[in-house]
């Protein structure tokens, strides 16, 4: 496998770690000098790209790649990868086996707590989710025109090592915000990596929900995290009095239960952390032992 990453963030790192033994060549974009230096230290072939202009060397890198993973978010003008390198991807398509695009379950918007699958109506609430939906459409159009499989992965709330409710509480930032009826799905970063591995084994132009089995109220996650840390949970705060940032508050405007049946039935993925309880317990154990 010759893998090129547009964006080498949290989820991409987990994916690379999972399949590292199968990667013959690894390339990635970096936005600044510090990121580039860090990636080069780990043997990554780096191209500078910040989304505002074409990246030097990117066309050549895409001609080397067999697999491409895109985790760079869209901006107000659309998807920056396709805007600056769509033609390069089309020219490289003959040598590409698969493209993956990381999106968000936010594209579904608010469904009043009802279950949604990949066929559900998308009615995004926030501007960033509307941009994601537009970017998805652009990548699906690319798949058709370039004749290359493009998987769209709609991710639920990501957590894992160094990014979880345990860390939030231990740093004094945890809140138990109560909005009756509100639920969210989550997904452990290790399970994102497993889904991507399953998808490259069966490349297809397809949309996949990447979410856990148990959508749950956010206050329940904080309560369990406090229990695992042996501390009192923070006091309950009504949503209307929570003084959240506009971005944080916008998440509470989208209430739905996300079905993950497709990744199980079509990709054969058996989630390692199907519930937040199992995921947080494993993270707490890891902190104690490591």
C-alpha positions in Angstrom: 0.0 0.0 0.0 1.2 3.5 -0.9 -0.9 5.8 1.3 -1.2 9.6 1.1 -3.0 11.6 3.8 -4.5 15.0 3.3 -4.3 15.9 7.0 -2.4 13.8 9.5 -4.6 14.3 12.6 -5.9 12.2 15.4 -7.9 9.7 13.3 -5.3 9.4 10.6 -2.6 8.6 13.1 -4.7 5.8 14.5 -5.3 4.4 11.0 -1.6 4.5 10.1 -0.7 2.8 13.4 -3.2 0.0 12.7 -2.0 -0.8 9.2 1.7 0.4 9.4 3.1 -3.0 8.5 1.3 -2.9 5.2 2.4 0.5 4.1 5.3 0.6 1.6 5.2 4.4 1.2 3.6 7.1 3.3 3.0 10.7 2.3 1.0 13.4 4.0 0.4 17.1 4.0 1.6 19.5 6.7 0.5 23.1 7.3 3.6 24.5 8.9 7.3 24.0 9.6 6.8 22.3 13.0 4.4 19.8 11.6 6.5 19.1 8.6 9.6 18.5 10.7 7.8 16.1 13.0 6.4 14.0 10.1 9.8 13.8 8.4 11.3 12.5 11.6 9.0 9.6 11.2 9.8 8.9 7.6 6.8 10.6 6.0 7.2 12.1 2.6 5.7 15.6 3.3 4.0 18.1 1.0 3.1 21.6 2.3 -0.6 22.4 1.9 -2.7 24.8 3.9 -5.8 24.8 1.7 -5.3 28.3 0.3 -3.2 27.3 -2.7 -1.9 24.2 -4.5 0.7 22.3 -2.6 4.1 21.9 -4.2 4.9 18.3 -5.0 1.3 17.1 -4.4 0.6 16.1 -8.0 3.7 13.9 -8.0 2.8 12.4 -4.6 -0.7 11.5 -5.8 0.8 9.7 -8.8 2.7 7.5 -6.3 -0.3 6.8 -4.1 -2.5 3.7 -4.3 -4.8 4.9 -1.4 -5.7 8.4 -0.3 -7.4 9.5 3.0 -8.8 13.0 3.3 -9.5 14.5 6.7 -9.1 18.2 5.9 -12.4 20.1 6.5 -14.1 22.2 3.9 -14.1 26.0 4.1 -16.5 28.6 2.9 -15.5 28.0 -0.7 -15.9 24.2 -0.6 -13.4 21.3 -0.3 -9.9 22.7 -0.6 -8.4 19.4 -1.7 -10.7 19.2 -4.7 -10.5 22.9 -5.4 -6.7 22.9 -5.7 -6.0 19.2 -6.7 -9.1 17.8 -8.2 -7.5 17.6 -11.6 -4.4 16.0 -10.1 -6.6 13.3 -8.5 -8.4 12.7 -11.8 -5.1 12.3 -13.6 -3.8 9.9 -10.9 -7.1 8.0 -10.7 -5.9 5.1 -12.8 -3.3 4.2 -10.1 -5.7 4.7 -7.2 -7.5 1.8 -5.5 -9.4 3.9 -3.0 -10.1 7.3 -1.6 -11.6 7.8 1.9 -13.2 11.0 3.0 -13.8 11.7 6.8 -17.1 13.5 7.3 -19.5 13.8 10.3 -22.8 12.6 11.5 -23.6 16.3 11.8 -24.8 16.2 8.2 -28.0 14.6 9.4 -29.0 17.5 11.5 -31.8 17.2 14.0 -34.1 14.2 13.9 -35.7 14.6 17.3 -33.9 11.7 18.8 -35.0 9.2 16.1 -32.8 6.6 14.6 -31.0 7.5 11.3 -29.1 5.4 8.8 -27.2 6.3 5.7 -30.5 6.6 3.7 -32.0 9.2 6.1 -32.6 12.7 5.0 -29.8 15.1 5.6 -30.8 18.5 7.1 -27.7 19.9 8.7 -28.2 22.7 11.2 -24.8 24.3 11.4 -22.8 26.0 8.7 -19.9 23.6 9.2 -22.2 20.6 8.7 -23.7 22.1 5.6 -20.2 22.5 4.2 -19.5 18.9 5.0 -22.5 17.8 3.1 -21.5 19.8 0.1 -18.0 18.3 0.3 -19.4 14.8 0.4 -21.4 15.6 -2.8 -18.2 16.9 -4.4 -16.3 13.7 -3.5 -19.1 11.5 -4.8 -19.0 13.4 -8.0 -15.3 12.9 -8.2 -15.8 9.2 -7.7 -18.1 9.1 -10.7 -16.0 11.2 -13.0 -12.6 9.8 -12.1 -13.9 6.2 -11.8 -12.3 5.6 -8.4 -14.0 4.2 -5.3 -14.6 6.9 -2.7 -15.8 6.0 0.7 -17.6 8.7 2.8 -17.2 8.1 6.5 -19.7 10.0 8.8 -18.0 10.0 12.2 -19.7 10.4 15.5 -18.1 12.2 18.4 -14.5 11.0 18.5 -12.7 10.0 21.7 -9.7 7.9 22.7 -6.3 8.2 24.4 -5.6 11.8 25.4 -9.1 13.0 24.2 -11.9 11.8 26.4 -14.1 12.6 29.4 -11.6 11.3 31.8 -9.1 13.9 30.6 -11.7 16.6 30.6 -12.6 16.0 34.2 -9.1 15.6 35.5 -8.3 19.0 33.9 -11.3 20.6 35.6 -13.2 21.2 32.5 -16.0 18.6 32.9 -19.7 19.7 33.0 -22.9 17.7 33.4 -25.2 19.6 31.1 -28.8 18.4 31.2 -31.0 18.8 28.2 -33.9 16.3 28.6 -34.1 13.8 25.7 -30.7 14.7 24.3 -28.4 11.9 23.1 -25.2 11.6 21.2 -23.3 8.8 19.6 -19.6 8.4 20.0 -16.8 6.4 18.4 -13.4 5.3 19.8 -10.6 6.3 17.5 -9.4 2.7 17.4 -12.7 1.7 15.9 -12.5 4.4 13.2 -9.2 2.8 12.2 -10.8 -0.6 12.1 -13.6 0.7 9.8 -11.1 2.3 7.4 -9.2 -1.0 7.3 -12.4 -2.8 6.5 -13.2 -0.3 3.8 -9.9 -0.6 2.0 -10.4 -4.4 1.9 -13.7 -3.9 0.1 -13.3 -0.6 -1.8 -16.6 0.9 -2.9 -18.2 4.3 -3.5 -20.4 4.1 -0.4 -21.5 6.2 2.7 -20.8 4.7 6.1 -21.9 5.8 9.6 -19.1 5.3 12.0 -20.7 5.3 15.4 -21.0 3.2 18.5 -24.0 1.0 19.5 -25.4 3.1 22.2 -26.4 6.8 21.8 -26.5 8.2 25.3 -27.1 11.4 27.2 -23.8 13.4 27.6 -24.2 13.7 31.4 -24.1 9.9 31.7 -20.7 9.8 30.1 -19.4 12.5 32.6 -20.9 10.6 35.5 -19.2 7.4 34.6 -15.9 9.1 34.0 -16.1 10.6 37.5 -16.8 7.2 38.9 -13.8 5.7 37.2 -11.6 8.5 38.5 -13.0 8.1 42.0 -14.2 11.6 42.2 -17.6 13.4 42.7 -19.2 14.3 39.4 -19.7 18.0 38.7 -23.1 19.4 39.6 -25.9 19.2 37.0 -26.3 22.3 34.9 -29.5 22.9 32.9 -28.7 23.5 29.2 -30.2 27.0 29.2 -27.8 28.0 32.0 -24.7 26.3 30.7 -23.1 29.3 29.0 -21.7 27.2 26.2 -19.7 28.6 23.2 -21.8 28.9 20.1 -20.1 25.9 18.6 -20.7 23.7 21.7 -24.3 24.9 21.9 -24.9 24.0 18.3 -24.2 20.3 18.9 -27.2 20.3 21.3 -29.4 21.4 18.5 -28.9 18.1 16.7 -30.5 15.1 18.4 -30.5 11.7 16.8 -29.5 8.1 17.2 -27.1 6.9 14.5 -27.3 3.3 13.2 -24.0 1.6 12.5 -25.5 -1.5 10.9 -23.9 -0.9 7.5 -20.3 -1.1 8.8 -21.1 -4.4 10.5 -23.1 -6.0 7.7 -21.0 -4.8 4.7 -17.5 -4.3 6.2 -17.6 -7.0 8.8 -16.5 -4.6 11.5 -16.9 -5.8 15.1 -16.4 -2.7 17.3 -13.8 -3.1 20.0 -15.6 -0.4 22.0 -19.3 -0.7 21.2 -20.3 1.5 24.1 -18.9 4.5 25.9 -18.8 2.4 29.1 -16.4 -0.1 27.6 -14.4 2.6 25.9 -13.9 4.7 29.1 -13.2 1.7 31.3 -10.4 0.6 28.9 -9.0 4.1 28.8 -9.1 4.4 32.6 -7.3 1.0 32.9 -4.7 2.1 30.4 -4.0 5.2 32.5 -3.6 3.2 35.6 -1.3 0.6 34.0 0.7 2.9 31.8 
